[in-house]
Amino acid sequence: MKILLILLPLILIACNPSKLTGSSEEKTPLKFFLVEQKDLEHLINPKSMPESPNLNQDKTILNRDYPIEVALYNDGQFFYDLPNLDSGSGTWKYEGGMIKLSAKLVLFSMYIEVVAIEKGAEKVALKFSDRFGPKSLPSEKTNQ
């Protein structure tokens, strides 16, 4: 019985490693807002994703410091460019007040959330985790 009392807390901590390191969410000064789908429509290109997207012409969400650039298309597909990694495509959907993106890469699956950082969603951030942990990157829109 004593062994069970000793092992139980260790098992609970092992099942939830965020208890050891604090929250699994990144500490960020950004404030997030859940918005209506119509508030995010200005981010979406009014066409299907082309075979070869042109990020110099299409609407994109960009963070130059990371760097990452994402173009959303009205057929539920998106194209991403990570100059330090690769470029590719995936699918997106509006859900729970934000846009959720997912893509299957060779080594891992990519999940990104496009979240409003002000009411009305004029400004947005990209939320995701990379090998260094959670990230919340304020973004700029291009080619609007």
ZIHUKA-V686320 format. One record per pair of residues at least 6 apart in sequence whose ideal C-beta (glycine too) atoms are under 8 Angstrom apart, sorted by the first residue. I is the first residue (numbers start at 1). J is the second residue. D is the distance in whole Angstrom. If there is no record, write none. Layout:
# ZIHUKA-V686320
i=<I;I>
j=<J;J>
d=<D;D>
This chain:
# ZIHUKA-V686320
i=<12;13;13;18;24;25;26;26;26;26;28;30;30;30;30;31;32;32;32;32;32;33;33;33;33;33;33;33;34;34;34;34;35;35;35;35;35;35;36;37;39;39;39;40;40;40;40;40;40;40;42;42;42;42;43;43;43;43;43;43;43;43;44;44;44;44;45;45;45;45;45;45;46;47;47;48;48;48;48;49;49;49;49;49;49;49;53;53;53;55;55;55;55;55;56;57;58;58;58;59;59;59;59;59;59;60;60;60;60;60;60;61;61;61;61;61;61;61;61;61;61;62;62;62;62;62;62;62;63;63;63;63;63;63;64;65;66;66;67;67;67;68;68;68;68;68;69;69;69;70;70;70;70;70;70;70;70;71;71;71;72;72;72;72;72;73;76;76;76;77;77;77;77;78;78;78;78;78;78;79;79;79;80;80;80;80;80;80;80;80;81;86;88;88;89;90;90;90;90;90;91;91;91;92;92;92;92;92;93;93;94;97;98;98;98;98;99;99;100;100;100;100;101;101;101;101;101;102;102;102;102;103;103;104;110;111;111;112;112;112;113;113;113;114;114;114;114;115;115;115;115;115;116;116;117;117;117;117;123;123;124;124;124;125;125;125;125;126;126;126;126;127;127;127;127;128;128;129>
j=<19;19;20;24;134;134;133;134;135;136;136;117;125;136;138;117;115;116;117;125;127;97;115;116;117;118;119;121;96;97;98;116;97;98;116;119;120;121;97;94;116;120;121;94;98;99;114;116;121;124;59;121;141;144;59;61;72;99;114;121;124;141;59;72;73;74;58;59;71;72;73;74;74;73;74;73;74;75;77;71;73;75;77;78;79;89;71;73;79;69;71;79;81;142;143;143;71;73;143;71;72;141;142;143;144;69;70;71;141;142;143;69;70;71;72;114;124;126;139;140;141;68;69;70;139;140;141;142;69;126;137;138;139;140;140;137;135;137;82;83;84;80;81;82;126;137;80;81;142;78;79;80;81;101;112;114;126;78;79;80;78;92;99;101;114;79;91;92;93;89;90;91;92;89;90;91;92;101;103;87;88;89;87;88;89;90;101;103;110;112;87;105;103;105;103;101;102;103;104;110;101;102;103;99;100;101;102;114;99;100;100;116;113;114;115;116;113;114;111;112;113;114;110;111;112;113;114;109;110;111;112;109;110;110;128;128;129;126;127;128;126;127;128;124;125;126;127;124;125;126;127;136;123;124;123;124;125;138;138;139;138;139;141;136;137;138;139;135;136;137;139;134;135;136;137;134;135;135>
d=<8;6;6;4;7;6;7;4;6;5;4;5;6;5;6;6;5;7;6;7;8;8;8;4;7;7;6;7;7;3;7;7;6;8;5;8;7;5;8;4;7;6;4;7;8;6;7;7;5;8;8;8;8;7;6;6;6;7;7;8;7;7;7;5;7;6;5;5;6;6;5;7;6;6;6;6;7;4;7;8;4;6;4;7;6;7;6;8;4;6;6;7;6;8;7;6;5;8;6;6;7;7;7;5;6;5;6;5;7;5;6;7;5;8;7;6;6;7;5;8;6;7;5;8;6;5;7;5;8;6;4;7;5;7;8;7;7;6;7;5;7;7;7;5;6;7;7;5;8;6;7;5;8;7;7;8;7;6;5;8;5;6;7;8;8;8;5;6;6;6;7;6;7;6;6;7;5;5;8;7;7;5;6;6;7;7;8;7;8;8;4;7;6;7;7;6;5;3;7;7;7;6;8;6;7;5;8;8;7;6;8;8;5;6;5;7;7;4;7;8;6;8;7;7;4;7;7;7;7;5;8;7;4;8;7;6;8;6;7;4;7;4;7;5;8;6;8;6;5;8;6;8;7;6;5;6;5;6;7;8;8;6;8;5;6;5;6;8;8;5;6;7;7;5;8;8;6;7>
